[in-house]
């Protein structure tokens, strides 16, 4: 594996399988009364969040703590960043504090690459979401969740059909998933109105469709995406109602899915927009499980990047 995790596209099939297998071992811990392992004792993980986040930030924090790392949480609001400090000076400060891994979320696509490739820090950089670009650990936790339901836990999605539906244009989750799911052998179809598909999507390893009703009866997993209004400047669809009618997942559409098909969403959901409450809370929904799996997957990523020399699990008692 490389020293940084910046893009899902950086992961070879072997890398992805190793992360998923390690996450499966670590996932067992979540069901034990004592969830902590000593694997990263003495290491420092900094969570550097320039953009709002609930799940991703607390998930990385929980992951680092369960591996006994020291965790420093650094949010842009309330720090010197709001006084105009640059990414470079922030990076130098982190370096001075001896960070071993920096987990970064930033509104600008490419910010984690800048941090990793500038020589400002020696630590491993993990992209926790950069602009509309990528969110590789989300893709890993999504793939992990799919393998548990669709492949009996084996780290492969060979021949599985995955539909990713909604605001693909603004979604770093969609891009990272498209890359990783393809690496794991899945067939991905992006479903969106033409205005919400990115230019150049024809170079992604996916099919595209504008017709949700035609795609979902064949899918093994249906991943709904939030309409990211905060990134929209202008009209991408006529009305919210019209959007929901054509691209929302409701009970009527859910009834056309195969029995084994799971429904996913990275969160945060806008209930009533891209997904109705009855679908989000249904038996098929694995949305809460995605959050639980996220901790195990991020533990695996931190453990593997920081080069834990001993096995992650075992020998701790
Ligand atoms: C996503 C994100 O921030 O990219 N959420 C997440 O990390 N779980 C998707 C979104 O904001 O809609």
Boltz pocket constraint, residues with backbone or C-beta under 6 A from the ligand:
constraints:
  - pocket:
      binder: B
      contacts: [[A, 52], [A, 55], [A, 56], [A, 128], [A, 129], [A, 131], [A, 135], [A, 138], [A, 172], [A, 173], [A, 225], [A, 226], [A, 228], [A, 266], [A, 267], [A, 268]]
      max_distance: 6.0
